[in-house]
Structures are given as structure tokens and as C-alpha cells.
Amino acid sequence: LGVRIIRQEAAHCGLKPQFSILDASDTVQIVADISRDSDRANAKVMQWQISGWKNAMITPEEAVQRADNELAASAAVLYAEYERTLRAYQAVDFDDLISLPVRLFQEHPEVRERWQNRLRYLLVDEYQDTNRAQYTLLKLIAGVRGAFTAVGDDDQAIYAWRGADV
């Protein structure tokens, strides 16, 4: 759904409709390149931290303020440059497939309304594994009508390590 929204609303997102979606290996390489650190393990840890911030809807500016250790501080400094690099490549990472539609709907009420009217009923399965960005996207799409059904079992929540929050 996020890909479809971004492709159809690419101009509002500062992208061309033919943007690329980078996989985990590509994003780690970008972090390694901009950090000038040849240790891919460090780059992977920093990319994971950036991913966590994106899933929590934390901006690069907020990440700098929230960084509470040396690794997080390094990742926070890279976060803004990482975002600029993705846009320069006309690319998104997997986290952007949720966070970009959220920002789009928050900043452009007319676009949000169009999608709310288009997606009148929603069914969400495995709701217990929803993270903050996904929850925010659901709220924005459901709007005031709130016409959605969610199926989940908090005893089966397995994605806390990925930011899911029952």
C-alpha cells in the first residue's frame, strides 16, 4: 500500500514515480559510505538504529537530541545525510514505505482525504505487531469514520525487536 501511495503521490514526496526501493544491503552500504567506515558491522548497527527511529517517527533532528550513547550519537549525525542521499538517488528504504505516506497525509490534508475516500474500509491482520508508524498510518487512513477491523492477539506479539508495541 505504501508503494502505491508514494508512486501515485510522488510529486508531493519529492520523488519521481519511478523511484527505487533499496534493500537492506543497499542501505547498509550507503551508511558505510557516508560514515567512511569500512566495518560493515558498524554500518549495519547504525542503519538498524536509523530504521528504529523511522519506525518510531523520530526525525533526524529529534534523533540528535535523543541520542544517549556514542553509537546512537554517531547514527544520529548520519541520519540526516542518509535521508539526503536516498533522495539524491531517487530512492526509498523499506521504512520509508510507511513513514513517507504518514508524513504525506499529515502535511497534505487534501491527499489524505482523497485516500480516505478511496480506502473506505480497512482490514488489518496481525495487529499486535503494529509499530508506531504503522499505527499512525492506519489512523490517518481510517480518519474520522474509523471504518477498520483489526485482528490480533497480544499473546502472539513477536516483533517488539522491530518496534512493534502492543
Buried (B, 14 or more C-beta within 10 A) or exposed (E): EBBEBBBBBBEBBEBEEEBEBBEEEBBBBBBBBBBEBEEBEBBBBBBBBBBBBBBBBBBBEBBBEEBEEEEBBBBBBBBBBBBEBBBEEBBBBBBBBBBBBBBBBEEBEEBBEBBBEEBEEBEBEBBBBBBBBBBBBBEBBBBEEEEBEBEBEEEEBEBEEEBBBB
